[in-house]
């Protein structure tokens, strides 16, 4: 079976029509959802690009594969995989597929797609292609240049420009980054079909991550004045860790009103629709080539983004649902269609899922689980129904260790340098009130800490011994082999 894996960058789950957004237009992704399976409880193992993308490649959690930070995060970054790991590209290529990667890579420091079994152009680091010679040649071929106008910046305390948040691309629509990537992907699929080989094509957009750089039509598509504030936009972050306020200052967005933010949300929505239009091109190409009935299509994101929720931007040491939940949609010929799954899954579960569909043997040391039993309708879940979601975070821009455990009705965030967070998701679904210090929730807090402790024991988390005598107090011991075991 051919595989087409579409991955957005930092896309909020609720910025897609099928996930309940009644404003943004996503007909192509919604059509995939209607013909496939929508996973309503999909999460990232780490809400940061490089660790999450490495987990998709290996099926392992970041602490196991060793990529914990983005390369541009300064001195805290600077590593590729710790040890040898079988990657998705290598395994699929070994089975006879042409594995071709198009777009954002952002894995490790110097690790390239070719080193992981993929053909395709390498965009080092974060990799936005505006200066890459291949993209420049693409623009020159259509007589265009990469030129921006109407830029919007965050502000430093002295009022000077800090970070570009949005801009209009003063060029034809075909010059936009998503169009450029999909043109590559279409040629890759056509080439594989001409050769008579099955393909695994990955399309990794750089959006809707800020800065939102859009052609004029998409930049004007949504009216900012018609957008309602997020239910948690007015969060003053009282009772939350100080790092969240520090990041708001870092981004230069203190004092921003919803009127300021609504313009950025409108641009973000425009980016989402631009990508959706390119998804339509990809799907129509499958029909044109006559391989739609032999091609599994997946759509997901590496993690979400704040986009003004809690008055915060980007991602960072705040593990709200806006950043840890992701869209995940699967359309696989001959398997269930038009269904929604309530199973708790991770986007890294796509690694063994793709291997299953490609006829590859699964590595025995992975943390991810194949979703094929759910897609075939053989199982409602691949994990025990009471197994919580566990997420790790090691910092972005600055080191900041966090661990998270989430059930359907509660979320506990362990912040190593500061006080913890506990949210009652039934009464407070928008995570406005940290109840970790509320005596009424003392029992719930201890129960969630027990769940997290058990996960840290099972995953041999090196952070646990530092806190086993305080917040994460637990009867644990170290065996002679160094393994952490419960007494």
N, C-alpha and C positions, 0 to 999 in steps of 0.2 A: 504494500500500500504506500502511495505517496503521502508525504506529510507537509503541510503548510502551517508554520507556527508564526503567528503575528503577535508581537509584543510591543505594547505602548510603553512609554517612559513616564513613570510617576503619574499614572492616571487614576483618579478617584473612581471607585466602584460606582458611586451614585451620580457620575457624569455620563451615564449611558441610559438610553430610554428604557431598555428592558429591566434595568435595576431601579426604575421608578422615577427617573427624571422626566418631567413633562415639558421641559423647555428646550433642552439641547436636542438637535436632530441627528439621530444615528441609525438611519434605516438599514444600512448594509449589515452592521453588527446585529441589529435587532432581527434581521432576516436569518442570519446564522443561528441566532438563539432559538428562533421559532422552528428551525429544522434540526436542532440538536439538543444538547443538554445544558442548562444554565445552572451553575453552582452558586448557590446563594450564600454559602459560608466558606468562602475561599480567602486564604490569608497568605502573607509572605512570611518566611522564616526570619527575615531581617529587613526592616524598611530602609534599605540603603542600596544603591545601584550595584556596586561591585560584589558585595556579599550575596545579594539575592540572585544575581546573574550567575555567579559561580555555583550556587546551590542548584539552579536549573540545569547547569552543565553536568553536575556530579551526582545529584540526588542526595546530597549530604548537607547537614547544617553547617553554618560558617565555622564554628569552633572545630569541626572535623576536617573541613577542607583547607582552612587556614587563611582565607581572604576575609578580613574583618573590616577593612576601611576602603574608601575611595582613594585612588592614587593622588588626587589633588588635595587631600586633607592634610597635607604638610608632613611634619615629622612623624606623625602617628601612622602614616601609610608606608608603603614601600615593600610589599611582598607579593609573591605569586603563590601558587599552591604549596602547602606544606606537605611534602611527600608526593608519592605517585597516586594519581587518581584517574580511573577510567572515565572519559568524558563522553557525553552524548554524541558529539560529532564523530569521534573515533569509532565508537561502537556501531553506529549506523553505517558509516563508510565501510567498515569491515564486513557488513552484511550485504554490500553491493549497491547501496544508495549513493547518489551524488549529494553530498551535504554542502550546502551553499549558504553563507551568511551575508545578509545585506543590511548594512546600517550600523547603528550604535553597538559597540562591543563592550567597553568599559569593564573589563575583568582583569584584576590584578594590576601590576605595574608595567610590565613589558610583555606579558603573555599575549600572543596573537591568535586569531582564529585558526590559522594554519597549524599552530601547535596543538590545537584541540580537534583537528580532523576536518575543518571547514575550508572550502574554497571561499574566495571573496576578498574584498578590499578591507584593509585594516585601517581603522581610524583610532590612533593612539589616544590614551587618556579618556576624558569625557567624550572627546571626538567630534563635537559639532563640526560639520564639514565645510564651513564657510571659507576656510583657508586651505582645504585639502586640494591637491592638484587634480584629482579625478573629478571632483565637483566643479572646480573652476573650468575644466575643459568642457564639462557638460553645459555650463552656462555660456561659454564662448560659442559652443555649437548652435545655440539658439540666439546668439547675438545679444546676450544679457550680461549684467554684472550683479554682484551681490552688493546692493545699495539699500540702505534703510532710511526711513523717514518717520516722523511723528513718534520718536522714541519716548518712552516713559521710564523714569529712573526713581529708585528709592533715594532717600536723602541722608547725608551726614548731618551731624548737629549744626555745622556751620552753614547748612543749606546747599552745599555742593552735591553734584550727582554722585551716587554710590554704585548701585547695581542696575543694569538695564533689565526691566521687567517685561516690556513689550515694545513692539515696533512693527511698522508696515514694511513689507518687502517691496521695494520699488522695482518690480520686474514682472514678467508674465507669470501666470499661475503655475505653469509647468516648471518654473524655476524653484518652486518651494521644495524644501527638503523632503516632505513625504512623497511628492510626485517623483522626485529624483530617485528615491529608494525603490519605489514600486516599479519604475521603469527597469531598474536593475533586476528585480525579482522576476518580472515577467519574462525578460530575456533568459534568465536562469532556468525557469520552468520550460520554456520553449526549447532551449538547448538540450535539456535532459530528455524531453519527449522525442526530439529528433534522433537522439542517440539510442532511444529505446531503453533507457535506464530509469529506475524509480528514483524519485528525488525527495530530499528533505530540505526544504527552503525555509530559512528563518528571515523574517522581516522585522527589524527592530527600529522603530521610529525614535526620534529624539524628542518627540512631543507626546502629550501636551505639557511637558516640563517647561517652566519659564526659563529664559525669556520667550514670550509668545511672539514669534516672528511669522507674520502671515501676509499673504497677498491681500490687496485692498478689499475684495469682495468678502472674504472670510472675516477680516478685521471689522467690517461694518455689519456683519450678519445678525448680531444680537444687540438689542437695545439695552444699555446698562440701566437706564431709568425704569425698565420694566422688571428688573430682577429683584427678588425679595431677599433680605439678609438671611444668612444661615441662622438656624435656631440657636447656635452657640456663638454667634459673632460677637456679642457683647460681653463675653467672658472676661472679667478683669483679672483672672488668674490668681485671685486670692485663695490662699490655702494650697496652692500648687508649688512645686519646686521652683526656686529662684532662677534656675537655668532657663526656664521658659521665658521669663521676662527678659533675661539677658539675650536670648536669641531674637526676640522681637526688636530689641535695640540694635543688635548686630545687623539685622536686615534693613534698618533705617525706616521702619514702618510704624514707629510709635506715633500715636495721635491720628493715624489714618482713620477716616470715617468710612461708612459703607458706600458713600458716594465715590470715594477713592477706589475702594475695593471692587465695586460693581463693574468698573471699567476693565479691571483685570480679569474678573470672572467672565465678562463678555468675550474678552480676547481668548481666554482659556476654552470657552465653549466653541469659539470659531475654530480653534486648533483641533478640538475633538471632531468637529464636523468635517474639516479638511482631511483628517486621517480616515474618517469613515468613508468619504468619497473614494479614497485610494483603496480601502478594503473592497469596495464595490468593483474597482478595476481588477483586483486580484481574483475575486470570485468569478467574475465574468470571463477572465482568461482561462480558468479551469474549464468552464463550459465550452469556450471556443476551441480548446485543445482536445476536448472530448474525454477529459480525465476526472471530471467532477465526481463520478461514481467510484473512482479509485483513489480518492484523496481525502485524508482526514484533515480538517481545518480546526485550529485552536486559536483562541484570542484571549490574551491576558495582559497583565502589566507586572513590572518587577515589584512595584509597591505603589502606594497612593501618595497624595500630597495634600497640604493643608488648604491652600488657595483661600486664605482668609478665615477659615474655621478657627475659633478661639483667638482670633486676630493674629494668627501666625502664618508664616509662609514656608514653602519648601517642605523639608523634613528635617528631623533633628532629634534631640533627646526628649521627644514628646510622643508617646506611643498611643495616641488617640486612634479610633477606628478609621479616621480619614486616611491614615498612612499605613495601617497594618492590613486592612481589608482590600482585596483586589477583585476585579472582574475575572471570571474564568468561564469560558464558553467552549464547548466541544461539539463539532459536527462530524460524525464518523459514519460513512456509508455502511448500511446494513445493521446499524445499531440504533438505540433508542433515539427518538426525535420528538421535539415539542414538549420536553419534560423539564422540570426543575428539581434539582437535588438539594436536600437539606443537610447533606453530609458535611462534616468538617474536613476540609482539605487544604493543601498548600499548593502554590503555583509550582514548587519544585516537584510535585507529584507528576507533572508532565514528563519528567525525565524517564521514569520507568514506563509510563503510558506510551510514549513514542517508541520505546524499545520493544514493548509488547506488540505494537502494531507493525513494527518493522521486522518482526520475527527474530529479535535478538534475545540472547540469554541475559537475565538481569544480574548485575553484580550483587554479591551477597552482603556487602558492607554498607548499603545505603540506608538513609533514614526515610526516604520518600516511598510512597506506595502507588502502584499502578491503579489508575481509575477505570481500567477496562471492565472490571466486574460491574461497576455502576453503569457504564455506558451500554453494556449488554443487557442490563436489567436483571442481572443475576444476584445483585446485592444492593441494599440501600446505602451501605457505607463500607469503607475499607478499613475503618478504625472503630474501636469500641465506642458505643454511643456516649459514654460518659468520659471519654478521653478529652482533656482540655487542649486548647490551642496554646502552644508555647512559642515565644518569640524572644530573640536575643538582639541586643544592640550594644555596640562598643564605642560609639561616638562618631560625630561628623563635624569636621573643622576642629574639634577639640575632643580629647578622650573623655568618655562618660559612660560608664558601665551600667547597663540596665538589663533586667530580665522581666518577662511578662508571662502571666498565665491568665487565660480567659476561658470562662465557661459561657453558657448561653445567657446567664443573668448577672454575671459579675466579672470584674476585671481587676487584677492586682498587678501593680507595677513596682518592682523593686529597683529603687534608685540608689546605687551603691554610695555615692558621695553625699546624698541628701535624704530627706524624709520620703516615705513611700506614698503611693497613691492607691486608693480603692474606690471603685465606682460601682454603684448599684444600677446595672443596665436596664433593669425592669422599671424602676422609678425615675431614672435619670439617663435615658438613652443617649443624650448628647454630651454626657461626661462633663457636666458643669460643676459638680460638687464632689470634692475629694472627701470621703468619709472615713479615711484611714484612722483619723484620730477621734472618731465618734464612738463613745462607749457602747452605744447600741449596736455597733457593728464589730465589736471585739471578737465575737465568735466567728463571724464570717471572715474577718481578717486572718485569724489563725488558721482557719480551714484552707484559705487560698494560699497562705504561706506553706502549709503542709503539701499542697499540690505542687507548688514551685520547688520545694525542697526535693520532692521525689524525682521530679524531672531533672534537677541538677545532679542528683545522685546517679540517675540512670545515664546521663550524658557526660558524667565525670567532669562537671564544670569546675574549672580551677578557681573560680570566684568563691565557691561555697566555704572552703576552710577559713577564709578571712572573716566570715560572719556567722559561723556556726555557734559562737558563744554569745551572739547578740540578737539581731533581728531575725536571723535564720537559724536560731538555736534549734538543734536537733541532735538526737543521740546517734552520732555517726562516728566511725573510726576509720583509720587508714590501715589497710592490710599490708603485709610486707611487699606486695606487688605494686603498691601505690594506688590501688583501686579504692574508691570511696564506697563503703557499704553501710547499709542500715544495720544497727544492732538488733 
